[in-house]
């Protein structure tokens, strides 16, 4: 299993979600991505995207002005 970090801090919507999609496209089943974002829209967009695409949201945190997600690549 591989785990990569995707730093989308300072990027405005929809860039954090696009960065997540790009990273997932190059990964294998079961690999994980830790996404960092500062755009508040990511708080709702990332879980909605994960629910629609068969990936798994492992972790979701909001610390100060930053949002963190860990997503496992699904089918």
Rosetta blueprint (number, residue, H / E / L):
1 X L
2 X L
3 X E
4 X E
5 X E
6 X E
7 X E
8 X E
9 X L
10 X L
11 X L
12 X L
13 X L
14 X L
15 X H
16 X H
17 X H
18 X H
19 X H
20 X H
21 X H
22 X H
23 X H
24 X H
25 X H
26 X L
27 X L
28 X L
29 X L
30 X L
31 X L
32 X E
33 X E
34 X E
35 X E
36 X E
37 X E
38 X L
39 X L
40 X L
41 X L
42 X H
43 X H
44 X H
45 X H
46 X H
47 X H
48 X H
49 X H
50 X H
51 X H
52 X H
53 X H
54 X L
55 X L
56 X E
57 X E
58 X E
59 X E
60 X E
61 X E
62 X E
63 X E
64 X L
65 X L
66 X E
67 X E
68 X E
69 X E
70 X E
71 X E
72 X E
73 X L
74 X L
75 X L
